[in-house]
Amino acid sequence: MLPLPAYLKGYGNLVLIRHENKWMTAYAHLENMSVSKGQQIAKGQSIGGVGSSGSVDTPQLHFEVRRGITNKE
């Protein structure tokens, strides 16, 4: 795993999933992660558990959907 840029460290345990057509989803503050970098993810597959990692102190999930991510980012 590569070190995260400083602006992402507050997200704690973070899973980023690339989708077709330059879509990406992000799942942050996970207690644990059950996937690894480069792994193919199946629809409905568990990727981790809700937690309080990063800059939060109560269990929660931060979820984002973004478009326009390239292979270089």
C-alpha positions in Angstrom: 0.0 0.0 0.0 1.2 3.5 -0.8 1.1 6.3 1.8 -2.0 8.6 1.5 -1.6 12.2 0.6 -2.0 14.5 3.7 -5.5 15.7 2.7 -6.8 12.1 2.8 -5.4 11.0 6.2 -8.4 12.4 8.0 -10.5 9.7 6.3 -8.8 6.9 8.2 -9.2 3.5 6.7 -10.3 4.3 3.1 -11.4 2.1 0.2 -11.5 3.6 -3.3 -13.3 1.7 -6.0 -13.0 2.5 -9.7 -16.0 1.9 -11.8 -16.7 2.1 -15.6 -16.9 5.4 -17.4 -14.5 7.1 -14.9 -16.8 6.8 -11.9 -15.3 6.2 -8.4 -16.8 5.5 -5.0 -15.0 6.2 -1.7 -15.8 4.5 1.7 -14.0 6.1 4.6 -13.6 5.8 8.4 -13.8 2.0 8.2 -12.9 -0.1 11.3 -11.4 -2.8 9.1 -11.0 -3.4 5.4 -11.6 -6.8 3.8 -10.2 -6.0 0.4 -6.7 -5.1 -0.9 -5.3 -2.8 -3.5 -5.9 -4.0 -7.1 -8.5 -6.6 -6.0 -11.6 -7.0 -8.2 -14.8 -6.3 -6.2 -18.0 -8.1 -7.0 -21.5 -6.4 -6.6 -22.7 -6.9 -3.1 -19.3 -7.9 -1.7 -18.3 -6.7 1.7 -15.3 -4.3 1.6 -15.1 -3.6 5.3 -16.9 -2.6 8.5 -18.2 0.8 9.7 -15.8 2.3 12.2 -14.3 5.5 13.7 -10.9 5.6 12.1 -9.3 8.9 11.0 -10.5 12.2 12.3 -13.8 11.0 13.8 -14.6 9.6 17.2 -17.9 7.9 16.6 -18.6 5.0 14.2 -19.8 6.3 10.8 -19.3 5.8 7.1 -18.3 8.6 4.8 -19.4 7.7 1.3 -18.7 9.6 -1.9 -19.4 9.1 -5.6 -17.2 11.0 -8.0 -16.8 11.2 -11.8 -13.8 12.1 -13.9 -11.1 10.1 -12.2 -8.4 9.0 -14.5 -5.9 6.1 -14.2 -3.2 8.6 -13.3 -5.0 9.9 -10.2 
